[in-house]
Amino acid sequence: MQSRSKMLLDRAIAATIAAIEIYNKPDFPYRSETFCILAINGWELLLKAKWLKENDNRIQSLYVKQYGTNGDGSKSKRSTFKRSHARIPITHGLNYLAKRLVEQKHLDPIAKDNLDALLELRDTSVHFFHQSGSRLAESLQGIGAASLKNFVLVVKEWFDRDLSSYNFYLMPLSFVDLPRQTEAIVLNREERSFLQYLQHLAERAEGSVTDYFVIANIEVKLTRSKAKGVPEVRVTNDPDATEVRMTEVQIRENYPWDYRELTDRCRKRYPVFKENR
């Protein structure tokens, strides 16, 4: 029989795949809001799966406890599980679990910051509405891409589950319009506050040695197709071959890590990593 944590993991993956399916469809109203809702649902189920794994799959570890009061008004030492109107035990939410898992060194703080940003978008989508749809799409592009990258890394790290068989990517051309005439966008106070909050999270993540992202920048470049018969560039020791030179700047753009950063990242990711002196 499959464990509870594995069942929740499967549901988390299913919810995230559903979010991607919605995101990559042609434009329709409420698409970005639906992505936020499903993506957060996937993350919450994933955190609950990890919590169960760390607590011997005891379902009670997820239940919210509450304490009553004694006759003299003091707080009772006896606890009961908080229940919904249908008398179903209420479980801890994403915020509580993310904070606790960061404290226990299971979840990277950068990944939590990304979750906080995505949660802000989700909450506004569920409880109210976004006035500037174009701004929402633009913000969600970077936050959503980072969220999916973090999701794949966490699933691999926590459950050794490889998600490479799924297309865990977002199609930027399906969400963001191609360049057109600049339009003035008037932001209300809440939207300005949210963008300032994103900037704060991004600045806080600068300089961190981690594989996780708060916001991912996606660059789309349209180029002409190569003419048929044009040879590919290959590394060769043929002295008569045509020379192709690359500047140091071009090399650094493709391979930005130096030796020190590479070893720091390996040491952080692999506990048994050793560096030759």
Secondary structure, DSSP 8 states (H G I E B T S, - for coil): ---HHHHHHHHHHHHHHHHHHHHTS---TTHHHHHHHHHHHHHHHHHHHHHHHHTTT-GGGGB-EEEEE-TTS-EEEEEEE-B-TTS-B-B--HHHHHHHHHHTTSS-HHHHHHHHHHHHHHHHHHHS--S-HHHHHHHHHHHHHHHHHHHHHHHHHHH----TTS-----HHHHS----S-------HHHHHHHHHHHHHHHHHTT---S--SS------------TT---------TTS------HHHHHHH----HHHHHHHHHHH-TT-----
